[in-house]
Amino acid sequence: MKKERMGVGMGLNLLLLVAMVAANILSLYHLSSLRNHSPPSTTPHTDPVPDHLLHQLHTIRATISHLTRIRSATSSSGASSSLPPPPPELLLYSRIAPIASSCSDHPDLLHLYMNYTPFSPCPRDSLSVAEPLLLRGCHPLPRRRCFSPTPPKPLLPSSLPSHPFPSSLPDAAVLWPPTSPCRSFSCLPSHLGFDLKSTESSRFLSARSALDLPLHQLLAIANAAGAAPIRLGLDIAGGTGTLAARLKLTLNATLLTTTMNLGAPYSEAAALRGVVPLHAPLQQRLPVHDGAMDLVRTGHAVNRWIPVPALEFLMFDADRVLKPGGLLWVDHFFCKAADLDTVYGPLIARLGYKRIKWAVGNKTDSGGTKYGEVYLTALLQKPIGPPPLAANIVSGIGKA
């Protein structure tokens, strides 16, 4: 292999040498011809360069540039081949996490996304093109020279809700997609989180089963466990921001909500309620500093449909942003009953957190009955120091 690489390198060097000699000979020929044919005159005069000579010079110079690039690529590949391969975990993460290199894996979507007129409004295709790219790991998005579309008429401050649980949200605040069947918030199904006055206003206030964790119970646990006060938090896949709105009213706490507008304007609804939406997919590294959050909650979208490696990255990223003693709330995670004991339970246990609440119940809808699924609601506390039994936790990695 090394002999072949050395042979290729010597061949490229020889070609470069020949090309450079030819370029120099042509240049000398051109100069000598000008000197021989220039008439005697006190005024400097230069004959135009013949077109065929210019063409030959340009061709040789382009060849030299091309050979130089090939030689540089060959030498760099030879140098990199002596380096150890990237860690397998990094390669795994690069296939599931949103990094810009993933954009090249989806040229059709990328071509659609970049098909716009520069310095004009961007196409209104966030649902059909932009979010599919995000979900496939193409992030940050490459569109740079067009302006984000905005509603034709700006909302007056008086039309914005003054309460995070208003009776309605202004429809004019949303650029409804042309293909959307709905053109108003009232058209959206209430179970998606847009019925703010009745359905959402009662969420997190009472418990209908052991799977629910009302806020009064959460705050009592936080006080007893030394995790209070809750000032900063993160709600992963938090829908329209109901938990953030409730904690804002109850504790004046700031809770960031990660959202995706998959079929409905979740981000716009959260922003209209006065809470901060982070438009980010589940596999994205959380845009929060290490050890800054008092509380991290995972919502209903965090479930068994997420690939196990991506879910493990998500859990350990939640650990990264939680402060020591902070609370991790896994809310209504669902999976097959058999997988809870063999896959997801051990995955959560590898964090080494203290179990405060661990409730399991049957998922009784049609999908849950068909696939034998269960719900898990867990409240866990990050240890102050190193996780207990760290050696046992590390040795269990990969067995789930």
C-alpha positions as MATLAB code, in Angstrom:
seq = 'MKKERMGVGMGLNLLLLVAMVAANILSLYHLSSLRNHSPPSTTPHTDPVPDHLLHQLHTIRATISHLTRIRSATSSSGASSSLPPPPPELLLYSRIAPIASSCSDHPDLLHLYMNYTPFSPCPRDSLSVAEPLLLRGCHPLPRRRCFSPTPPKPLLPSSLPSHPFPSSLPDAAVLWPPTSPCRSFSCLPSHLGFDLKSTESSRFLSARSALDLPLHQLLAIANAAGAAPIRLGLDIAGGTGTLAARLKLTLNATLLTTTMNLGAPYSEAAALRGVVPLHAPLQQRLPVHDGAMDLVRTGHAVNRWIPVPALEFLMFDADRVLKPGGLLWVDHFFCKAADLDTVYGPLIARLGYKRIKWAVGNKTDSGGTKYGEVYLTALLQKPIGPPPLAANIVSGIGKA';
ca = [
       0.000    0.000    0.000;
       2.828    2.393    0.876;
       4.673    1.536   -2.368;
       1.544    2.316   -4.410;
       1.093    5.635   -2.611;
       4.759    6.511   -3.182;
       4.384    5.662   -6.883;
       1.325    7.898   -7.221;
       3.133   10.734   -5.464;
       6.218   10.457   -7.697;
       4.031   10.387  -10.816;
       2.205   13.531   -9.759;
       5.474   15.289   -8.985;
       6.807   14.386  -12.454;
       3.649   15.703  -14.144;
       3.904   18.926  -12.181;
       7.536   19.332  -13.189;
       6.743   18.810  -16.897;
       3.829   21.264  -16.751;
       5.887   23.916  -15.036;
       8.765   23.527  -17.549;
       6.315   23.826  -20.455;
       4.798   26.969  -18.956;
       8.235   28.521  -18.522;
       9.287   27.637  -22.086;
       6.133   29.210  -23.513;
       6.640   32.314  -21.404;
      10.287   32.635  -22.588;
       9.194   32.101  -26.196;
       6.592   34.837  -25.867;
       9.092   37.284  -24.343;
      11.746   36.567  -26.939;
       9.264   36.994  -29.775;
       8.224   40.352  -28.404;
      11.850   41.422  -28.079;
      12.778   40.321  -31.619;
       9.825   41.946  -33.335;
       9.508   45.137  -31.362;
      10.399   48.169  -33.544;
      13.105   50.572  -32.340;
      11.314   53.423  -30.684;
      11.763   55.612  -27.672;
       8.110   55.067  -26.776;
       7.387   51.782  -24.921;
       5.207   49.555  -27.034;
       3.836   46.085  -26.366;
       2.303   43.865  -28.976;
      -0.882   42.033  -28.015;
      -0.362   38.467  -26.858;
      -1.524   35.941  -29.467;
      -4.751   34.180  -28.536;
      -3.358   30.692  -29.119;
      -0.462   31.393  -26.779;
      -2.778   32.724  -24.055;
      -4.950   29.639  -24.411;
      -1.948   27.338  -24.034;
      -0.715   29.214  -20.980;
      -4.160   29.111  -19.336;
      -4.453   25.401  -20.047;
      -1.064   24.637  -18.533;
      -1.747   26.763  -15.454;
      -5.128   25.076  -14.934;
      -3.405   21.708  -15.234;
      -0.790   22.749  -12.661;
      -3.546   23.878  -10.234;
      -5.452   20.635  -10.719;
      -2.353   18.490  -10.193;
      -1.474   20.506   -7.095;
      -4.923   19.843   -5.603;
      -4.623   16.130   -6.374;
      -1.192   15.982   -4.788;
      -2.454   17.813   -1.685;
      -5.418   15.436   -1.378;
      -3.137   12.423   -1.843;
      -0.669   13.617    0.752;
      -3.412   14.480    3.237;
      -5.081   11.098    2.794;
      -1.731    9.413    3.275;
      -1.169   11.400    6.448;
      -4.664   10.729    7.767;
      -4.341    7.007    7.094;
      -1.661    6.832    9.755;
      -4.019    8.391   12.328;
      -6.309    6.228   14.446;
      -9.945    6.027   13.295;
     -12.548    8.272   14.980;
     -14.171    6.875   18.123;
     -17.151    4.626   17.288;
     -19.386    6.677   19.595;
     -18.604    9.824   17.592;
     -19.409    8.069   14.330;
     -22.672    6.819   15.819;
     -23.603   10.310   16.995;
     -22.769   11.790   13.577;
     -25.430    9.544   12.017;
     -28.222   10.600   14.365;
     -27.335   14.095   15.575;
     -28.001   17.364   13.746;
     -24.655   18.389   12.287;
     -24.133   20.230    9.021;
     -22.327   17.314    7.338;
     -25.604   15.387    7.284;
     -26.968   17.839    4.703;
     -24.987   16.144    1.922;
     -26.855   12.888    2.599;
     -30.142   14.413    1.392;
     -29.417   16.253   -1.881;
     -33.040   16.238   -3.084;
     -34.369   17.969    0.041;
     -31.348   20.248    0.119;
     -31.943   21.291   -3.499;
     -35.571   22.111   -2.719;
     -34.557   24.049    0.359;
     -31.929   26.113   -1.467;
     -34.219   26.884   -4.421;
     -35.070   30.503   -3.617;
     -34.424   34.028   -4.899;
     -31.590   35.671   -2.927;
     -32.385   38.815   -0.925;
     -36.127   38.195   -1.145;
     -38.605   36.521    1.248;
     -37.833   32.852    1.919;
     -40.352   30.308    0.617;
     -43.007   29.252    3.110;
     -41.934   25.624    3.194;
     -40.850   25.089    6.791;
     -43.166   22.104    7.248;
     -42.526   20.449    3.896;
     -38.772   20.978    3.558;
     -37.125   22.702    6.528;
     -38.290   20.402    9.318;
     -37.649   17.187    7.341;
     -34.055   18.400    6.954;
     -33.854   19.115   10.680;
     -35.185   15.682   11.535;
     -32.603   14.084    9.224;
     -29.715   15.819   10.944;
     -29.185   18.732    8.529;
     -28.740   21.479   11.080;
     -28.043   24.335   11.173;
     -30.050   24.909    8.039;
     -28.063   26.339    5.129;
     -30.464   29.026    3.908;
     -28.709   32.317    4.481;
     -29.569   35.000    1.880;
     -33.336   35.276    2.121;
     -35.585   36.878    4.705;
     -37.860   34.856    6.966;
     -41.482   35.306    5.923;
     -43.633   37.268    8.335;
     -47.382   37.875    8.605;
     -48.564   40.665    6.306;
     -49.801   42.783    9.201;
     -47.837   43.120   12.457;
     -49.747   42.313   15.622;
     -50.546   45.227   17.861;
     -49.405   44.844   21.488;
     -53.029   45.054   22.548;
     -53.853   41.922   20.526;
     -51.272   39.768   22.329;
     -52.545   37.616   25.220;
     -51.922   39.144   28.628;
     -52.248   35.754   30.364;
     -50.502   32.461   29.484;
     -53.861   30.660   29.545;
     -56.011   32.866   27.289;
     -59.363   31.884   25.879;
     -57.938   32.130   22.350;
     -54.773   32.954   20.438;
     -54.620   35.465   17.559;
     -54.749   33.584   14.266;
     -52.987   36.445   12.442;
     -49.759   35.656   14.306;
     -49.249   32.483   12.248;
     -48.282   32.112    8.613;
     -50.504   29.129    7.985;
     -48.983   26.782    5.370;
     -50.840   26.771    2.044;
     -51.411   23.016    2.355;
     -52.643   23.169    5.947;
     -56.297   22.158    6.447;
     -56.541   24.701    9.284;
     -56.307   28.478    9.137;
     -57.055   29.165   12.801;
     -56.192   27.836   16.248;
     -59.817   26.912   16.843;
     -59.625   24.441   13.971;
     -56.858   22.408   15.662;
     -57.831   19.359   17.772;
     -57.933   20.092   21.494;
     -55.806   17.060   22.395;
     -52.828   18.623   20.593;
     -52.502   21.221   23.347;
     -54.257   24.224   21.796;
     -57.364   24.236   24.021;
     -55.729   26.591   26.494;
     -58.774   27.703   28.432;
     -60.097   24.312   29.521;
     -57.901   21.277   28.724;
     -54.495   22.903   29.164;
     -55.462   25.096   32.103;
     -56.095   22.008   34.247;
     -52.927   20.127   33.310;
     -50.309   19.572   36.052;
     -52.784   20.663   38.740;
     -54.319   17.328   39.757;
     -53.604   13.618   39.464;
     -55.940   11.271   37.623;
     -53.645    8.282   38.202;
     -50.296    7.379   39.726;
     -48.691    8.326   36.408;
     -49.479   12.012   36.933;
     -47.269   14.342   38.948;
     -49.152   17.481   40.025;
     -47.093   20.596   40.565;
     -47.925   20.837   44.267;
     -46.493   17.328   44.700;
     -43.445   18.168   42.590;
     -42.734   21.299   44.637;
     -43.154   19.410   47.920;
     -40.705   16.749   46.724;
     -38.250   19.427   45.576;
     -38.361   21.094   48.998;
     -37.884   17.804   50.843;
     -35.057   16.676   48.536;
     -33.161   19.951   48.686;
     -33.857   20.687   44.994;
     -35.781   23.905   45.642;
     -36.171   26.581   44.518;
     -36.904   25.719   40.918;
     -35.849   28.814   38.963;
     -34.644   27.442   35.624;
     -35.885   24.420   33.717;
     -36.143   22.723   30.367;
     -39.222   20.966   28.966;
     -38.162   18.626   26.143;
     -40.956   18.159   23.593;
     -43.195   20.402   25.656;
     -45.835   21.098   22.992;
     -47.414   24.529   23.359;
     -45.504   25.319   26.560;
     -48.145   24.547   29.179;
     -45.694   23.441   31.898;
     -43.568   26.534   31.272;
     -46.665   28.723   31.510;
     -47.786   27.053   34.734;
     -44.378   27.395   36.416;
     -44.191   30.993   35.278;
     -47.478   31.731   37.025;
     -46.741   29.636   40.119;
     -43.048   30.264   40.779;
     -42.054   33.001   38.334;
     -39.653   30.354   37.005;
     -38.191   30.337   33.503;
     -38.746   27.100   31.613;
     -37.488   26.671   28.043;
     -39.585   24.441   25.779;
     -38.208   22.479   22.838;
     -40.753   22.226   20.033;
     -41.211   21.113   16.440;
     -44.075   22.347   14.265;
     -45.021   18.867   13.081;
     -48.513   19.468   11.738;
     -49.381   22.396   13.996;
     -47.894   25.784   15.066;
     -46.561   24.697   18.464;
     -43.694   27.201   18.468;
     -45.938   30.152   17.628;
     -48.439   29.149   20.321;
     -45.729   28.913   22.984;
     -44.303   32.295   22.010;
     -47.743   33.923   22.087;
     -48.176   32.600   25.635;
     -45.010   34.425   26.681;
     -42.724   31.388   27.059;
     -39.577   30.613   25.089;
     -39.810   27.950   22.344;
     -36.604   26.283   21.151;
     -37.288   24.965   17.656;
     -35.106   21.856   17.921;
     -35.408   18.122   17.216;
     -34.971   15.544   19.943;
     -31.524   14.449   18.747;
     -30.046   17.948   18.968;
     -27.564   18.777   21.701;
     -29.502   20.896   24.178;
     -28.494   24.574   23.705;
     -28.012   25.123   27.434;
     -24.877   25.539   29.533;
     -23.637   22.678   31.718;
     -25.179   22.360   35.176;
     -27.594   25.276   34.728;
     -31.060   23.687   35.056;
     -32.984   22.899   38.224;
     -35.507   20.724   36.360;
     -35.590   18.815   33.072;
     -38.801   17.140   31.895;
     -39.242   14.853   28.896;
     -42.687   15.014   27.319;
     -44.896   12.527   25.508;
     -42.865   12.666   22.278;
     -39.935   11.028   24.068;
     -40.925    7.375   23.717;
     -39.897    4.023   22.278;
     -39.999    5.306   18.693;
     -36.693    7.101   19.339;
     -33.698    4.875   18.475;
     -32.079    3.626   21.668;
     -28.672    5.259   20.973;
     -30.369    8.626   20.367;
     -32.398    8.256   23.554;
     -29.258    7.482   25.535;
     -27.563   10.588   24.126;
     -30.655   12.597   25.102;
     -30.649   11.301   28.676;
     -26.970   11.987   29.197;
     -27.352   15.453   27.673;
     -30.139   16.100   30.169;
     -27.672   15.011   32.849;
     -25.158   17.488   31.428;
     -27.460   20.498   31.761;
     -28.880   19.533   35.174;
     -27.228   21.001   38.232;
     -26.167   18.626   41.032;
     -29.277   17.772   43.004;
     -31.529   18.748   40.084;
     -34.619   16.782   39.085;
     -35.181   14.719   35.928;
     -38.870   14.110   35.251;
     -39.639   11.378   32.716;
     -43.328   12.005   32.044;
     -45.498    9.310   30.439;
     -42.713    7.587   28.525;
     -44.208    4.587   26.728;
     -42.644    1.388   25.467;
     -43.375   -2.316   25.244;
     -43.693   -3.879   28.667;
     -40.888   -6.361   28.040;
     -38.519   -3.609   26.908;
     -38.977   -1.576   30.081;
     -37.100   -4.176   32.118;
     -34.495   -5.122   29.518;
     -33.783   -1.864   27.641;
     -35.162    1.375   29.043;
     -35.001    0.662   32.768;
     -31.275   -0.219   32.575;
     -30.680    2.803   30.304;
     -32.119    5.170   32.924;
     -30.320    3.323   35.729;
     -26.959    4.022   34.092;
     -27.391    7.671   35.079;
     -27.000    6.645   38.716;
     -29.851    8.920   39.835;
     -31.881    8.518   42.990;
     -35.412    7.244   42.347;
     -38.031    9.436   43.977;
     -41.017    8.273   41.932;
     -41.300    5.260   39.602;
     -44.829    4.550   38.405;
     -45.765    2.100   35.639;
     -49.230    1.681   34.148;
     -50.812    0.054   31.126;
     -51.250    2.140   27.981;
     -54.908    1.489   27.268;
     -55.426    3.095   23.866;
     -55.597    1.022   20.683;
     -51.859    1.192   20.040;
     -50.994    0.325   23.608;
     -53.307   -2.660   23.629;
     -52.059   -3.899   20.252;
     -48.350   -3.739   21.119;
     -48.548   -4.469   24.837;
     -47.238   -1.029   25.815;
     -46.927    0.558   29.231;
     -46.392    4.086   30.514;
     -43.543    5.069   32.807;
     -43.477    8.234   34.902;
     -40.279    8.673   36.883;
     -38.888   11.474   39.006;
     -35.154   11.149   39.534;
     -32.597   13.284   41.350;
     -29.084   13.858   40.098;
     -26.531   13.008   42.798;
     -24.479   15.760   44.374;
     -21.219   13.865   43.953;
     -20.188   10.969   41.682;
     -23.011    8.510   40.970;
     -23.196    5.620   43.439;
     -21.814    2.247   42.379;
     -20.182    3.853   39.347;
     -18.235    0.681   38.545;
     -21.436   -1.371   38.364;
     -23.127    1.260   36.199;
     -20.229    1.355   33.738;
     -20.015   -2.429   33.563;
     -23.700   -2.601   32.653;
     -23.354   -0.402   29.564;
     -24.195   -2.289   26.419;
     -26.086   -5.093   28.167;
     -29.456   -3.416   27.729;
];
